[in-house]
Amino acid sequence: MKNKKIKLLLAASAVAIAPAVIAISCGDQTPAPAPTPGNPNTDNPQNPNPGNPGTDNSQNPNPGNPGGGTVDPVEAAKTEAKTAIDASAELSDSVKEALKRQVEATTTEAAARDLKTKTEALVSAVKALSGSVTAAKAVKDDAQYDSLDATLKTTLEEKYTAATALLEDGTKLANLNADGTLATTQSDLESAKTALDAAVAAVKPDLDFQKTKTSATAKVTELESLGNTALKTELQRQVTALDKDQAAQATTMLANLTSLKESLESLQTLVSNGLKMQVDYPQKYYDADNKADFDAALLKASSVFPAFKWTTDSIVVPAPIDGALPNPRAWTKARDKSEFVLQNFVMAPAPAQAAPAAQSDSAATAAASATVRVAMSGEAEGEEEAAA
């Protein structure tokens, strides 16, 4: 009987333990009790306690409070100022450290924020001065710089040296006093920039004139293949005669030379293509309804080039008779545009003006004021004189 009771007790115990065993084996976890206010559990992301010292709480409604305490506004302002200083690429490492020492020495929020504001203004002044240094260097590196007025260059060199002395590599504020304090103020930077900008502005007109004059000379050289030697010589004389007080005339001359070059090249191509068509398609040319108009237009265009630049394989074409074009069938090949070179220009003196009493060389005056124009036919010149 006693053994029977023991078996019944064991069976009852097994029945009671089984659910717990099953629950454990299935991974069933009983929820933890709800946290109580003031619970210091730092791993609970849903802790509703605003004073929770846990720093991992993403829902903590007390922003800026790292552990439930109050934030020191002075320290916050210092941190903000030092962060701004570290982020300034325009300050050398030594200057950054000097400024941060000043920030650390402050005792009020207002003083820390004032240092941040002054640092930002200092950085802005460094950027501005750096831009002026870059502009001045471009002027100094220009190929025409050596031809500028010596006094203006000396002033520019002085201001450039003074400005670069304030910067490291032309981009960063670097100089400190012996005691480690900042040697340069915002006012120093602004004064250096103003002086350097003024020096650059003083040489700029002369530099621009020299560059324009050089470009005009180069354009005259480019015209050499489009005209004869006399044309190039006269154009070069006019360019050389320009001085820095004639900057506007130099600009105009460069524009005119550029236009002349483009016009002559275009006209060369048109004349060459027109004559090629006569050679390559003679039947179509002679059968064309507008042959007379074509001949007139081609003759007018080609009259700018009265002389060919003949090659050894060229056949000398007779001059036009009674306004007619040479017979294209007498040509063995089409004319290349390089064979057409401007030849018929004349020296046209400016209208006569009352000469000063001291002026005795009228020929020199006329030569100095001469301009270049394409010579016209006698008939056209007569019409122009009649109109005058």
SULCORMO-V220329 format. One record per pair of residues at least 24 apart in sequence whose C-alpha atoms are under 10 Angstrom apart, sorted by the first residue. I is the first residue (numbers start at 0). J is the second residue. If there is no record, write none. Layout:
BEGIN
i j
I J
I J
END
This chain:
BEGIN
i j
71 108
72 107
72 108
72 109
72 111
73 103
73 105
73 106
73 107
73 108
73 109
73 110
73 111
73 112
74 102
74 103
74 105
74 106
74 107
74 108
74 111
75 108
75 111
75 112
76 102
76 105
76 107
76 108
76 109
76 110
76 111
76 112
76 113
76 114
76 115
77 101
77 102
77 103
77 104
77 105
77 106
77 107
77 108
77 109
77 110
77 111
77 112
77 114
77 115
78 102
78 103
78 111
78 112
79 111
79 112
79 115
80 111
80 112
80 113
80 114
80 115
80 116
80 117
80 118
80 119
81 111
81 114
81 115
81 118
82 115
83 115
83 116
83 118
83 119
84 114
84 115
84 118
84 119
84 122
87 118
87 119
87 122
87 123
87 171
88 122
88 126
88 170
88 171
88 172
89 121
89 122
89 123
89 124
89 125
89 126
89 129
89 166
89 167
89 169
89 170
89 171
89 172
89 173
90 118
90 121
90 122
90 125
90 166
90 167
90 170
90 171
90 172
90 173
90 174
91 166
91 167
91 170
91 171
91 172
91 173
91 174
92 171
92 172
92 173
93 172
93 173
93 174
93 175
93 179
93 180
93 181
94 171
94 172
94 173
94 174
94 175
94 179
94 180
94 181
94 182
95 172
95 173
95 181
96 179
96 180
97 175
97 178
97 179
97 180
97 181
98 179
98 180
98 181
100 179
100 180
101 180
101 181
117 184
117 185
118 185
120 184
120 185
121 172
121 183
121 184
121 185
121 186
121 187
121 188
121 189
122 171
122 172
122 185
122 188
123 185
123 188
123 189
124 172
124 184
124 185
124 186
124 187
124 188
124 189
124 190
124 192
125 165
125 166
125 169
125 170
125 171
125 172
125 185
125 188
125 189
125 192
126 169
126 170
126 171
126 172
126 188
127 170
127 188
127 189
127 192
128 162
128 163
128 165
128 166
128 169
128 170
128 171
128 188
128 189
128 190
128 191
128 192
128 193
128 195
128 196
129 162
129 163
129 165
129 166
129 167
129 168
129 169
129 170
129 171
129 172
129 188
129 192
130 169
130 170
130 192
130 196
131 159
131 162
131 169
131 191
131 192
131 193
131 194
131 195
131 196
131 199
132 158
132 159
132 160
132 162
132 163
132 166
132 169
132 170
132 191
132 192
132 195
132 196
132 199
133 159
133 169
133 170
134 195
134 196
134 199
135 159
135 195
135 196
135 198
135 199
135 200
136 199
138 199
138 202
138 203
138 206
139 199
141 206
141 210
142 206
142 209
142 210
143 205
143 206
143 207
143 208
143 209
143 210
143 213
144 202
144 203
144 205
144 206
144 209
144 210
145 206
146 205
146 206
146 209
147 202
147 203
147 204
147 205
147 206
147 208
147 209
148 202
148 205
148 206
150 202
151 198
151 199
151 200
151 201
151 202
151 203
151 205
152 198
152 199
152 201
152 202
153 198
154 194
154 195
154 197
154 198
154 199
154 201
154 202
155 194
155 195
155 196
155 197
155 198
155 199
155 200
155 201
155 202
156 195
156 198
156 199
157 194
157 195
157 198
158 191
158 192
158 193
158 194
158 195
158 196
158 197
158 198
158 199
159 191
159 192
159 194
159 195
159 196
159 198
159 199
160 191
160 195
161 191
161 192
161 194
161 195
162 187
162 188
162 189
162 190
162 191
162 192
162 193
162 194
162 195
163 191
164 191
165 191
204 243
204 244
204 246
205 242
205 243
205 244
205 246
206 243
207 243
207 246
207 250
208 241
208 242
208 243
208 244
208 245
208 246
208 247
208 248
208 249
208 250
209 241
209 242
209 243
209 246
209 249
210 249
210 250
211 238
211 246
211 247
211 249
211 250
211 251
211 252
211 253
211 254
212 238
212 239
212 241
212 242
212 243
212 246
212 248
212 249
212 250
212 252
212 253
213 238
213 239
213 249
213 253
214 238
214 249
214 250
214 253
214 256
214 257
215 239
215 249
215 250
215 251
215 252
215 253
215 254
215 255
215 256
215 257
216 253
216 256
217 253
217 256
218 253
218 254
218 255
218 256
218 257
218 259
218 260
219 253
219 256
219 257
219 259
219 260
221 256
221 257
221 260
222 256
222 257
222 259
222 260
222 261
222 263
222 264
222 340
222 341
223 260
223 340
223 341
224 260
224 264
224 337
224 338
224 339
224 340
224 341
225 259
225 260
225 263
225 264
225 267
225 304
225 336
225 337
225 338
225 339
225 340
225 341
225 342
226 260
226 263
226 304
226 339
226 340
226 341
226 342
226 343
226 344
227 308
227 340
227 341
227 342
227 343
227 344
228 342
229 342
229 344
229 345
230 341
230 342
230 343
230 344
230 345
230 346
230 371
230 372
233 346
233 366
233 369
233 370
233 371
234 370
234 371
236 367
237 367
237 368
237 369
237 370
237 371
240 367
263 303
263 304
263 339
263 340
263 341
264 336
264 337
264 339
264 340
265 336
266 300
266 301
266 303
266 304
266 336
266 339
267 300
267 301
267 303
267 304
267 335
267 336
267 337
267 338
267 339
267 340
267 341
268 335
268 336
268 337
268 339
269 297
269 300
269 301
269 336
270 296
270 297
270 298
270 299
270 300
270 301
270 302
270 303
270 304
270 334
270 335
270 336
270 339
271 297
271 301
271 333
271 334
271 335
271 336
271 337
271 338
271 339
272 333
272 334
272 335
272 336
273 297
273 300
273 301
273 333
273 334
274 301
274 327
274 332
274 333
274 334
274 335
274 336
275 327
275 332
275 333
275 334
275 335
275 336
276 327
276 333
277 326
277 327
277 328
277 330
277 333
278 326
278 327
278 328
278 329
278 330
278 331
278 332
278 333
278 334
279 327
279 328
279 332
279 333
281 327
281 328
291 323
294 322
294 323
294 324
295 322
295 323
295 324
297 324
298 322
298 323
298 324
298 325
301 339
301 340
301 341
302 341
302 342
302 343
302 373
302 374
302 375
302 376
303 339
303 340
303 341
303 342
303 343
303 344
303 373
303 374
303 375
304 338
304 339
304 340
304 341
304 342
304 343
304 373
305 339
305 340
305 341
305 342
305 343
306 338
306 339
306 340
306 341
306 342
306 343
307 334
307 336
307 337
307 338
307 339
307 340
307 341
307 342
308 335
308 336
308 337
308 338
308 339
308 340
308 341
309 334
309 337
309 338
309 339
310 338
313 338
341 373
342 373
342 374
343 372
343 373
343 374
343 375
344 370
344 371
344 372
344 373
344 374
344 375
345 369
345 370
345 371
345 372
345 373
345 374
345 375
346 370
346 371
346 372
346 373
346 374
347 371
347 372
347 373
347 374
END
